[in-house]
Amino acid sequence: MSTYQLAPRRPFNIEQVIKILHEVMETHLSTVKYEPAACPQLCAHITRNVREKVKAMNFDRYKIVVTCSIFQKENQGLHVGLRCLWDPQHDNYVSESYETTQFIALTCVYGIYHD
């Protein structure tokens, strides 16, 4: 019997990942003051935590990629562009931003189907 599979059994669920992103960012950033030296470690901690929680959801055959950036607010706006080459039927992403008077944090989670 062939086990070749063309689609995931448990596809990347955007709604569930948004909840995780919101929860993790609120937990880690609600009491933080902007400190440039601490931002790389904070971003690493957030990405690790999000990746672990998303991987625990067992999306079938998905590679999970998480990025996090923290930008200081100094009376300017922020525009971020993302470009990816992927399969629009199976691959997807979620982004969440968290904003305070001192900084903006942007976290993205990419679910890339891997057969």
N, C-alpha and C positions, 0 to 999 in steps of 0.2 A: 504494500500500500504506500502511495506517495505521501510524503509529508511536506511537500512544497506549499508554501503559504504566501498568498499575494497581498494580504491585508492583516493588520494587527488584530489579535483577539480582544485586546483591551487598549483602545486608542487613547491618545493624549487628550485629557479632559481639561479644557480651558477653565471652566468654572471652579473645579477643585484646586487647580494650581493658583488661580487668583486669590482664593481664600488663604492658601498657604503663604503666598507673597505678602498679603496684607497683614496677616498675623505676625509673621517673622519681622517685617519692617517696623510695625508698631511696637513690638516687644523690644527690639534692639535700638530703635532710634528715638523713642518718645522722650527720653531723659538726657539725650546726648547734646553736648554743646560742640560746635565746630572746632576741631583741633586738627590742623593739617597733618601733624606727625602720627596721629592715631587713626587716620582714615584708611590707610592700606590694610591694617590689621582688622579694622571694623568691617571693611568690605569683604575680606577673606572669610571672616567669621559668618557674615550674613550669607555669602554664597555657599559655604559649606553646609550651613544649617538648612537652607532652602533645598539644596541638592539632595541631602539625606532624606528630607521629608517627601520630596517628589519621587525619589527612587523607591521609597517605602510603599508608594501607591502601586508599584508593579505594572507600569505601562509596558505592555508586551512589545519587545524588540525596539525600544526607543533609547537613543543616546540622549542624555539630559545634559545641556550646557547652560550654565548660569553665569551671568555677569552682573557686577554691581559697581556703580560709580557714585561718588559724593562730590558735589560742587559747592563751593562757597558762593553765597548770594552777595553780590556787591552792586545792587541797582542795575542789573542787566537781566536779559532773558536767556533762555536756553532752548536751542533747537538741536535735536538728535536725529540722525538718519541711520537707518539700518538697511543693509543689503545682504541678501542670502540667495543662494541658488539651491532650490529644493523642490520636492514633490508637493504641490499644493493640495493633493488629495489626502496625504498622510502627515506631512510635517506641519508644525505650527509653532507659535510663540506667544508668550504673555509678557507684558511689561507693567510695572507698577512704580509710581513715583511717590515720594514722601517729602513734604516740604515744611520747613520751619522758617522762622525769621532769619536764621543764620545760614542754612544750607538747603540744597535739594539733593535727594538721593534717588537714583534710578536703578532698578533691578530688572533684568530680563531673564526669562527662562525659555530656552528653545527645546522643543521635543522633535528630534530628528529620527525618522523611521530608519531602521537599519535591518535589512534582510539578510 
